C-alpha cells in the first residue's frame, strides 16, 4: 500500500459514521468492524478493572491508540496508563503513554487478538499486552516488545489458566482470574 493510499484510508476511517453498537478499528490499513461484546467479555473487563488501583492508573475502555509506526488505530478492550503520563485531550492515545493493553478474545477475534494485534502492539512498543481468552480459559501475558512492522513481536510469553493468578509486575498487581467466565459452545482454537 502506498503512503497516499494509507492517508486516504486513515482519513476515511476518521470520518466514517458507525452505527451504535458497532466497534470499529483501523488495523494495518484495513477497517475492521465488530458487533458489540458478549456479556462474558464485559464481566471479565469489569473484574480486571476492579483489580487495577484507580489512584495510580487510568483504566480506559473506549480509547483509540495511535501506533505511530503503523497505519493502525486499534481500540483495545482495556487501556491502562499511569495517571501522570496522560495527555490533556485527544481522540488518539499515543502508544508510548500506554503501560498495558488488554484484549478479551471473542468468537470472531481469535486471529486478530493473538496474531495481528500482538504484532501491532509490539511494533508500538506497548510494554504489556494481556490476552484474556474465555474460549480456552487462559490468559496470555506478553512482555518485552521487539522488532518493527510485521516482524514485531513480544520476546516473553506466559500462559496462565483461569483460576491461577497472573503477575503484572509493571502494575504491581497480581490479577486474580478465578471469577473469569468462559464462552460456552465455542469450538476451541489452536492459537497460540
C-alpha positions as CSV (number, residue, x, y, z in Angstrom):
1,X,0.0,0.0,0.0
2,X,1.4,3.4,-0.9
3,X,1.6,6.3,1.5
4,X,-1.2,8.1,-0.4
5,X,-3.4,5.0,0.0
6,X,-2.7,4.8,3.7
7,X,-3.5,8.5,4.2
8,X,-6.8,8.1,2.4
9,X,-7.7,5.0,4.5
10,X,-6.9,6.9,7.7
11,X,-9.0,9.9,6.5
12,X,-11.9,7.6,5.6
13,X,-11.6,5.8,8.9
14,X,-11.7,9.1,10.9
15,X,-14.8,10.3,9.0
16,X,-16.7,7.1,8.9
17,X,-20.1,7.1,10.6
18,X,-20.6,3.9,12.5
19,X,-24.0,2.6,13.7
20,X,-24.4,2.3,17.5
21,X,-23.3,-1.0,18.9
22,X,-20.6,-1.5,16.3
23,X,-16.9,-1.3,17.2
24,X,-14.5,-0.1,14.5
25,X,-10.7,-0.3,14.3
26,X,-8.1,0.5,11.7
27,X,-5.6,-2.3,11.7
28,X,-2.6,-2.0,9.3
29,X,-4.6,-0.1,6.8
30,X,-7.8,-2.2,6.9
31,X,-11.0,-1.1,8.5
32,X,-12.4,-3.8,10.8
33,X,-16.0,-3.7,12.2
34,X,-17.3,-5.9,15.0
35,X,-20.5,-6.4,16.8
36,X,-20.8,-5.4,20.5
37,X,-19.2,-7.7,23.0
38,X,-20.7,-10.7,24.8
39,X,-21.7,-10.5,28.5
40,X,-18.8,-12.8,29.4
41,X,-16.5,-10.3,27.8
42,X,-17.9,-7.3,29.8
43,X,-17.8,-9.2,33.1
44,X,-14.2,-10.1,32.6
45,X,-13.3,-6.5,31.9
46,X,-15.2,-5.4,35.0
47,X,-13.2,-8.0,37.0
48,X,-9.9,-6.6,35.7
49,X,-10.9,-3.0,36.3
50,X,-11.7,-3.8,39.9
51,X,-8.2,-5.1,40.5
52,X,-6.2,-2.3,39.0
53,X,-5.8,0.6,41.5
54,X,-7.6,3.7,40.2
55,X,-5.4,6.1,42.2
56,X,-2.3,5.2,40.2
57,X,-3.8,4.0,36.9
58,X,-6.3,5.2,34.3
59,X,-8.3,2.2,33.1
60,X,-10.0,3.2,29.8
61,X,-12.4,1.1,27.8
62,X,-13.1,3.1,24.6
63,X,-9.8,4.6,23.9
64,X,-8.2,4.6,20.4
65,X,-4.5,4.0,20.3
66,X,-2.1,5.8,17.9
67,X,0.6,3.4,16.8
68,X,3.0,5.8,15.1
69,X,5.0,3.2,13.2
70,X,1.8,1.6,11.8
71,X,-1.3,2.5,9.8
72,X,-3.3,1.4,12.8
73,X,-5.7,2.9,15.3
74,X,-6.9,-0.1,17.4
75,X,-9.4,0.3,20.2
76,X,-8.4,-2.3,22.8
77,X,-10.9,-3.7,25.3
78,X,-8.9,-2.0,28.1
79,X,-6.1,0.6,28.1
80,X,-4.0,1.0,31.3
81,X,-1.7,4.0,31.7
82,X,-0.2,5.9,34.6
83,X,-2.1,9.0,35.6
84,X,1.0,11.2,35.4
85,X,1.5,10.5,31.7
86,X,-2.0,11.1,30.4
87,X,-2.3,13.7,27.7
88,X,-4.8,16.6,28.3
89,X,-7.1,15.6,25.4
90,X,-7.4,14.0,22.1
91,X,-9.1,11.0,20.4
92,X,-5.8,9.1,19.9
93,X,-3.7,7.9,22.9
94,X,0.0,7.7,21.9
95,X,1.2,4.1,22.4
96,X,4.3,5.5,24.2
97,X,2.0,6.6,27.0
98,X,0.4,3.2,27.5
99,X,1.6,0.6,30.1
100,X,-0.8,-2.3,29.3
101,X,-3.4,-3.2,26.7
102,X,-5.9,-5.9,27.3
103,X,-8.0,-7.8,24.7
104,X,-10.7,-10.3,25.6
105,X,-11.0,-12.9,22.8
106,X,-14.4,-13.3,21.2
107,X,-15.8,-15.9,18.8
108,X,-14.5,-13.9,15.9
109,X,-11.4,-12.1,17.2
110,X,-9.0,-15.0,17.7
111,X,-6.7,-14.3,14.8
112,X,-6.7,-10.6,15.3
113,X,-6.1,-10.7,19.1
114,X,-3.4,-13.5,19.0
115,X,-1.5,-12.6,15.8
116,X,-2.3,-9.2,14.2
117,X,-2.7,-7.1,17.4
118,X,0.2,-8.9,19.0
119,X,2.4,-7.7,16.2
120,X,0.9,-4.2,16.1
121,X,1.1,-3.6,19.9
122,X,4.7,-4.9,19.9
123,X,5.6,-2.5,17.0
124,X,4.0,0.3,19.1
125,X,6.3,-0.7,22.0
126,X,3.5,-1.3,24.4
127,X,5.2,-2.9,27.4
128,X,2.5,-5.3,28.4
129,X,-0.2,-7.0,26.2
130,X,-2.6,-9.2,28.1
131,X,-4.9,-11.5,26.0
132,X,-7.7,-12.9,28.1
133,X,-9.2,-15.9,26.3
134,X,-12.6,-17.1,27.6
135,X,-12.7,-19.7,24.7
136,X,-9.6,-21.5,26.0
137,X,-9.9,-20.4,29.7
138,X,-6.5,-18.8,29.8
139,X,-4.6,-15.6,29.9
140,X,-1.6,-14.9,27.7
141,X,0.8,-12.3,29.1
142,X,3.2,-10.8,26.6
143,X,6.1,-8.5,27.6
144,X,9.4,-7.1,26.1
145,X,8.3,-5.9,22.7
146,X,10.9,-6.0,19.9
147,X,11.2,-5.6,16.2
148,X,9.1,-3.5,13.8
149,X,6.3,-3.8,11.3
150,X,5.0,-7.3,10.6
151,X,8.1,-8.8,12.3
152,X,7.4,-7.1,15.6
153,X,6.6,-9.4,18.5
154,X,7.0,-9.9,22.2
155,X,10.0,-11.8,23.5
156,X,8.4,-13.1,26.6
157,X,5.1,-15.1,26.7
158,X,3.4,-16.5,29.8
159,X,0.2,-18.6,29.7
160,X,-1.9,-18.9,32.8
161,X,-5.1,-21.0,33.1
162,X,-8.2,-19.3,34.6
163,X,-8.1,-19.8,38.3
164,X,-4.4,-19.1,38.7
165,X,-3.1,-15.5,39.3
166,X,-1.4,-13.5,36.6
167,X,1.5,-11.5,37.9
168,X,1.6,-7.9,36.4
169,X,4.8,-6.5,37.9
170,X,4.7,-3.2,36.0
171,X,1.4,-2.5,37.6
172,X,2.4,-4.0,41.0
173,X,-0.7,-6.2,40.7
174,X,-1.4,-10.0,40.8
175,X,-4.5,-10.4,38.7
176,X,-7.0,-12.9,40.1
177,X,-8.7,-14.9,37.3
178,X,-10.9,-17.2,39.3
179,X,-14.1,-15.2,38.5
180,X,-13.4,-15.1,34.7
181,X,-16.2,-16.7,32.8
182,X,-15.8,-18.9,29.7
183,X,-17.7,-18.9,26.4
184,X,-19.9,-22.0,26.1
185,X,-20.5,-23.8,22.9
186,X,-17.5,-22.3,21.1
187,X,-15.0,-24.6,19.4
188,X,-11.5,-24.4,21.0
189,X,-8.9,-22.9,18.7
190,X,-5.2,-23.8,18.2
191,X,-3.6,-20.5,19.0
192,X,-1.1,-19.6,20.3
